[in-house]
């Protein structure tokens, strides 16, 4: 830890949070936690709250050597901020512009996963204004916007009568939605640091769906880390996590979400290139189980950016 920390002491580090996406408040929580950890570690750290009004001017005028990106959703996870920082030759945490854009795009990422030999739930894409055909849609199903994170706009629909309500909820966040087969099974997530898998976390929710409420509001969501799987299955889950990370050419770190069916099939759901860093977040939870406290995790994330 000491040598990793010392490497960073010559840099002025900006923590980017806020943004204009539906995940703004979560981003601010993540950013403040990171800022406090790095400041207490003795690093020169500045906090920047991005908004639609100041976004461009802040990037043009900002005086830093490195950026710790805690911007969730659009601008932060879609490659926009990464591209702007590269134009200014400023180092930053996490994946590059192309990988970030792929990861936030639920359609493009699924195509990459399939090409890499990974299994994803069966899905169809529905665009606003199109006639909906139910030929390839079975119930229950999961409806989600094509470009969102933190389960924003997500619905699990059990009955056809509730389908339009779920579709319209997702259309509030974009003109394209993914409708995928609901997979009954165990919800698992794998944090990646470098290209190494951290301990697997299992998420157990009272309602059986890890949606926005279960993530950030519920007090009865349970987390088991390391997940209680037999060794062969556990290692396989970690391998799939690394493979999904590599399939999108991610770098530095990520968090991969998947479902393990009762039959033992593993379905990749998505890769998060900027995982949450709040008190309820999964990547810090996995890191802690790997003897990496929150400050050490943040320092490691910054050090990964020096390898580029």
N, C-alpha and C positions, 0 to 999 in steps of 0.2 A: 504493500500500500504506500509506504513512504516514498519509494522511488517513483511510483506513478504520480503521486501528489507533487513531488518536487519538479517533475517535468513540466507541470502546468503553471508553476509560479511565475514564469516570465510572460504569461499571456494575460490579456484583458479579455474576460469572458462575458458575453452577453447571454442572458437567459430570455428566450423569446416565448411569450405566452399571450393568451387572450384570443386575438383573431376575430373573425366575423362569422364563423361557422356556428352550427347548432350546438357545438361542444365547447363554446367559449368559457363557460363557468368551470367546467372540468379542467380545461387547459390552464386557467388561472390558478387553480388549486395545485396542479402538477408543477407549474412554473415556480410558484412561491415555495413549495417544498424543496425543489432543486436549488433555488436561490439561497435559501436558508442553510442548506447542507453545505454548499460550496463556500459560502461566506464564512461559516463557522470553521471550515477546514483551512481558512486563511488565504483563500484564493481571491484575486481581484475580480469581483463579480458585479455586474449591473443587471437590473431587471427592466425589461421592456414589455409594456402592455400594448399590443398591436390592435388597431381598430381599422375599419375600412377607410377612415379619413386620414390616418397617419401612416398607413402601410408603406406606400411608395417613398414618402419623404424620409421615414426612419431608416429604411434600407440604404438610401442614397447618402445620408448624412452620418450614419452610425460609425462610431470610432471604437472598434473592437478587433481582436485578433482571432477569436473563436466564437461560434454561436452554439449554444445548447438549445436545440429546438424542442419546445414543449407545446407547440401549436398543433392541436388536434383538428382533424377534419380538413376542410378546404383551406388553401394557402399553405398550411403546414404539412399535410400528408399527401398532397396531390402533385408535388414537385415544384410548385411556384416559388416558394421561399428558397428552396435549394438552388434553383436556376439563378435567382437574383444574387444569392451569396457567391456562387461560382463566378458570376460576372464581375464581382468585386474582389475575387481571390481571397475570400474569407472562409476559413475552415469551419465545418459544422458537423454536428453529431448525426449519425444515422445514414440512411440510404440516399442515393443520388436521385436526380429528377426523374429519370425513366422508371426506376424501380419503385419509387414512391407513387408515381402515377398508375403503375400497374397494380400495386397493392390495394389502392383505394377503389379501383375499378373492379367490381365484383364479377363482371363478365370477362374482361381481359385476363384477370388473375386465374379464373377457373379454366380458361383455355390453356394457360401456361401449366397449371397443375396437371391437367390431363395429358399434355404433351410430355410431361416428366414422369408419367406413369402413376400418378397419384389419383386416388378415388375422390370424387366430389358427389354430392347429392344430385339427382336428376333435377333439371331446371328448365324453365322457359323464360323468355324475356317478353315483357309486355310494354308497349309504348303508348303514351297518352294519345287518345283519339282513335286508337285501333279497336276493331271489333275483337272481343275476347272469345277464343275457342277453348272449350274445356276438354278437348280430346286428349291433351297431354298433361292435364292437371288432375292430381288425385288429392284426397283429403285424409288426414290433415296436411296442410302445407304451410310453408314459411314465406311471407311476403316482405321484401326489404328493398329500399332504394338502391339503385345501382352504385351511387357514389355517396356513401355515408359511413360513419363509424359509431362505436358505442351503442349499437342497436337502435340508433335514432330511426324512427319511422318504421320499425319492425313490428310485424304482427304474426302470430300463429293462429291460423284459421282452421277450425275443425269442421265447420258446416258450410256448404255452398252458399247458404243464405247470408253468411257473414263476409263473403269474399269481397264484394264491392266496397264494403266499409274498410277492409284491410288495404285494398288497392288504392283507394282515395287517400288514406293516411300516408302511404308511401309516396304518392304523387305530390304531396305537399313539399317533398324534398327533391324533386326532379321529375323529368318527363319519361324516365325509363325505370322499370322495377324488375326485380328478379323474383320469380315464383319457384320455389324449390320444394322438393319432397321433404316432409318432416321425418327426420331420422330419430327413432326412439333409441336412447342409449345414454352412455355416460359422457358428460361434457368435460373435456380435458383441454388444458392449455400448456404450451411448451415455450418457455423463454429461451431465446438464443443470445449468447454473448460471444462475439467473434464469429466462429462457426461451430461453437460447442453448445450442446443442449444443457440447460439448467434442469433441476428437479421438476418433474411433472406435477402440475396442480390439477386436482379434480374439483369441479364446482357443483355443489348440490343445492338446488333451489326448491323452495316449498311448492311453487307452481309448476316446476319442471321446465321452465324456460328462463334462460339467463338474458333477460331483456334489460332495458335502461333502469327500470325500477329495482330489479334484483341486484344490479351492479352498484347503484349509487344511493338508493333510498331504503331498501329492505334491511331489517336487522336479523333476519332468520336465514340468510344465505350462508351456507357452510363451505369451507375450503379445506381440502385434505391435501397436505403436501409433506412428503412425497405421496402421490396417489397410490392407493393400495391395489397394485396389479402384480401378477406374477412376473418374474424377472424377464422372461422372454418377451412378454407383451410390453412391459415397461420400456425395454430397450428399443423395441420396434416403434413405439410412439415417439421416442426421442429421435430416432432415425428419420421418421416421416417429418418431424418438425424441422430438422436440418435440411431435408430434401426440399420442402416447401419454401424455406428461406432462400435456398440456392436457386430454385426454379424461377424466382423473380429477380435474381442477381442482387439480393439485399446485402447490405454491408453494416458492420458495426454491431447491430443488435436488432431483434424483432421479437414478436410474440405470435405464435401460431396456434390457432384454435381448431379443435377437431372433435368429432363425435365417435365414440367407440360403441358399435352396435352390440346387442346381446350375442350375435353370431361371430363376433370378433373382427368385423370389418371396420376399417378406420377411414372416416370421411373427413377430408380437409375442408374447413369452412372459409378461413381467411388468414392472411398474414397482416399483422399490425406493425407498421414501420415506426410509429411513434406511440408506443404503449403508454397507458396512463401511469402516473407517478404520484397518485394520491395515497391516503392512508389505507384505502381499500383495494389498491391496484395489485394486479397479479404478477407483473414482472418483479417488483420489489419483494413480494412474498416468496417467489421462487428463488431469488437471489439470497434471501435470508436463510433459506433452507440449505443453501450452498455455502454458508458462512460468509456471506457478503452483505454487510450492513448497508443502509441506504446511502450514506455518504460514499462508501467504497464503490457502490454500484454507479453512482453519478460520475465519480472520478474515472472508473473503468470505461464508461460510455464516452467520456471526453478523450481518453487515451486511444480508444479505437479510431477516433477521427484523425489522429496523428499518423496512423498507418497508411492512410490513403496517399 
